[in-house]
Amino acid sequence: MRAMMGLLIVTMGVILLLYGLDASDSFFSNVSRLFSGAPTDKSIWLMVGGVLAVLVGLGVASTRGGHHHQKMQ
């Protein structure tokens, strides 16, 4: 279940990244604009959100679920 949820979050992150890249026109031709602050805030936030979502999704997918806490006696 966690792997499926992680995959869903990664997919959403990739979609956000694609929207962000589209919003800033062509990524490779506008890398210098990214560092000069010329792209819109929307495109930057979409890309940052996409990267964070991909990282969180990978983290969720890689963690083991179903940990049972044992009562200490």
C-alpha positions in Angstrom: 0.0 0.0 0.0 2.8 2.4 0.9 4.6 1.7 -2.4 1.4 2.5 -4.4 0.9 5.7 -2.4 4.6 6.7 -3.0 4.2 6.0 -6.7 1.1 8.2 -6.8 3.0 11.1 -5.0 6.0 10.7 -7.4 3.6 10.8 -10.4 2.1 14.0 -9.1 5.5 15.5 -8.6 6.5 14.7 -12.1 3.3 16.3 -13.4 4.1 19.4 -11.3 7.6 19.5 -12.7 6.3 19.3 -16.2 3.9 22.1 -15.6 6.7 24.2 -14.1 9.0 23.5 -17.1 6.2 24.4 -19.5 5.5 27.6 -17.6 9.1 28.7 -17.9 9.1 27.8 -21.6 12.0 25.6 -22.4 14.1 24.6 -19.4 17.4 24.1 -21.2 17.2 27.4 -23.1 16.2 29.4 -20.0 18.5 28.0 -17.3 20.2 31.3 -17.1 16.8 33.0 -16.5 16.2 30.6 -13.6 19.2 32.0 -11.8 18.6 35.6 -12.7 15.1 35.5 -11.3 13.4 36.2 -14.6 11.0 33.2 -14.6 7.6 33.8 -13.0 7.2 32.8 -9.4 4.5 30.3 -10.5 7.0 28.3 -12.6 9.6 28.2 -9.8 7.1 27.1 -7.2 5.7 24.4 -9.5 9.2 23.0 -10.1 10.1 23.2 -6.4 6.9 21.5 -5.4 7.5 18.9 -8.1 10.9 18.1 -6.8 9.7 17.9 -3.2 6.8 15.7 -4.1 9.1 13.3 -6.0 11.5 13.2 -3.0 8.6 12.6 -0.5 7.1 10.0 -2.8 10.3 8.1 -3.1 10.7 8.3 0.7 7.2 6.9 1.3 7.7 4.2 -1.3 11.0 3.1 0.3 9.9 2.9 3.9 8.5 -0.3 5.3 4.9 -0.2 6.4 3.2 -2.2 9.0 5.4 -1.6 12.0 3.9 -3.0 15.1 4.8 -1.5 18.4 5.5 -4.1 21.1 4.5 -3.3 24.6 7.5 -3.2 27.0 7.1 -5.1 30.2 
